Amino acid sequence: MEKRMINLLIIVLRAVVAVANALIAVLELIRELVD
């Protein structure tokens, strides 16, 4: 049971990191477009 919870936490953390990376990439694109 605990192992499943830990796996879920790892999946959620990976998803959060992926979303953060995507947001940073989009922000950099917007910054280049604005310049």
N, C-alpha and C positions, 0 to 999 in steps of 0.2 A: 504493500500500500504506500509506504513512504517513498519507495523507489519511483512509483508512478507519479507521485506529487513532484518529486525532484525533476523528473523528465519533463513534466508539464511546465515547471518554472523555467527550465533551460530553453524549451521551445518558445515560451513567451518572451524571454530575454532576447533570444535571437531575432524574433519578430520585431521587437522594439528597436533593436540595433539596426535592422534592415530598414525600418521606416525612418529612423533618424538619418541614416546614410542617404536615403532617397530625398529627404527634405533638404539636407545640406546640398546635394547635387542640384536640386531644383533652385534653391536660393542662389547658388553660384551662377547658374544659367541666367536667372533673372538679373543678377548683378551685372553680368556681361552685356545683356541686352540693354539695360538702362544706360550703361556707359556708352 
